[in-house]
């Protein structure tokens, strides 16, 4: 049972780190698209 809890905790931390990376990439792409749209006005 302890092995399952440790594995879940590790997976939770890993997913938290990956979600942070995906959100930062998404924010950069959104900023680039927004800048292109504003420039085209």
N, C-alpha and C positions, 0 to 999 in steps of 0.2 A: 504494500500500500504506500509506503514511504517513497518507493521508487517511482510510482505513478505521480505522486505529488511533486517530486523534484523535476520530473520530465515535463509536467504541465507548467510549472513555474518557469522553466527554461524556455519552453515554447511561447509562453506569454511575453516574456522579455524580448525574445527574438521578433515576435510579431509587432510589438510596440516599437522596436527600432526600425523595422521595415516600413511600418505605417508612417513614421516620421519622415523617412526618406522619400516615400511616394508623395506625401503631402508637399514636401519642399520642391520636388520636381514638378508637380502639378502647379504650384504657385508660380514658379519661374515660367512655365509654358503659358499660363494664363496672362502673366505680365507682358510677355512678348506679343501674344495675340492682341491684347488690349492696346499696346503701344502701336501696333500696326493698324488697328482699326481707327485710333485717334488720328494718326498721321494721314490716313486716307480721307478724312473729312475735309 
